[in-house]
C-alpha cells in the first residue's frame, strides 16, 4: 500500500472518502471509545489513517453486516482482529469480482453474445 502524504484529515474529508455523514462520524465517536480523533484547540477533528481504518471497520459492521452500534462496539472489543481479517477478505473478493466483470466485458467485445450478461 502506498504511503499517504497526509497525516491528518478533517471530518469533511473522511466523510467524503468513506461515504459516511459527518453527524454519523460524531455519533460513532461517542459510542466507540477507541475512536478518538485528535482535536485542535478550536475543536476541529483531525483523523489519522488508523482512525480511518477503524471507521471502515465500524462501517463494515454497521452498514454491511447490519449490527447495531452497541453490537459493533462489543465485536470490536472482543474480536477486532477477526473483524479486520473478515473485512480484508471481503474487500479482496469485491476486487476480484470487479476484475472478472471487466474481463467478461472485454470478452463480450471480442465475442459478442457468447458470454452471458451480468445477472
N, C-alpha and C positions, 0 to 999 in steps of 0.2 A: 504494500500500500504506500502511496506517495505521501511524503510528509506535508502537512498543512503549513502554510506560511503564517497563518493567523493563530495567535494563542487564545484569543477570546472572541466570542460572538455575542452580539446583543440579542435580546428576546425576539425582535422582529426577524433577524437573520435566521435564528433557529426555527421560528415559526414557519417561515417561508421554505427553509431547507427540508423540514420534515412534514410539512402539511398539517401542522397542529396549531390551533388557535392560541393566541397569546394568553387569554384567560385560562385556557386548559393547562398550559405550562405552569402558570402561577398556582393553580389549584393543585396540580401534581406536586409542586414544591412543598405545599402544606401537608400533603398526605403521605409522601415518601420521604422519610427522614434522611436518606442518603443523597437525595437530590437537593443540593445546596450550592447554587452558583454564587460566585463572589459578587459583592455589590460595591459599587463605588461610593464615595462619600455622599453623593447626591441620590443614591438608591438605584442606580442603573445596574441591571443584572449583567454579569459577564460569565458566559458559559464556556467551559473548556471542552476539548474533544471528549474527555471522559464523561462530562455531563451529557453531552450529545449522545454518546453511546448508551448511557443509562436511559435517556429519554426514548431512544429507539427500542430498547428492551421493554420499557413500560408501554409504549405504543403497541408493540407486538402482543403483549399480554392482554391489554385492554381492548384494542381495536380489532385485532385479528383473531385472538383466542376467545374474546368475549368475557374475560374475567372482570369482576368488579375491581375498583381501585384497592379496596381492602384485601381482596384475594391476591392481587398483583403484588402488593406490599409484602404479604406473607410469603408468597412464592419467591420473591427476590431475596428475602431474608433467609429462607431455609434452603433454597437450591438455585442460587444465582448462576452458578457455572452450568448447570443443566439447561437453564433458560438461554444462556449465551450460546451453548452448543446447538440447541434446537433452532435458534434464530439464524445461526450461520448456515445450518443445513437448509433451512427454508430459503434463505437468500440465494444460496448456490443452486438449488433446484429451480428457482424462478429465473436465474440467469441461463441455466441450461435450456429451459423451456423457450426463452426468448431466442436463443441461438437456433434451436430446432425449428421454430416458426419462421425464422429468417431463411434457413436452408430450404424449407418447404416452399416459401415464396419464390426463391431463386429457381428451384426445380420446376415450379409451375410456369415460370417464364420460358424455360428451355423446353419443357414437355407439357404444354397446355392440356388440361383435362385429365392427365394421367394420375396425378396425385389429388386426393380429395381436399376440399376446402376445410378450414378450421370449423370445428363444431361449436 
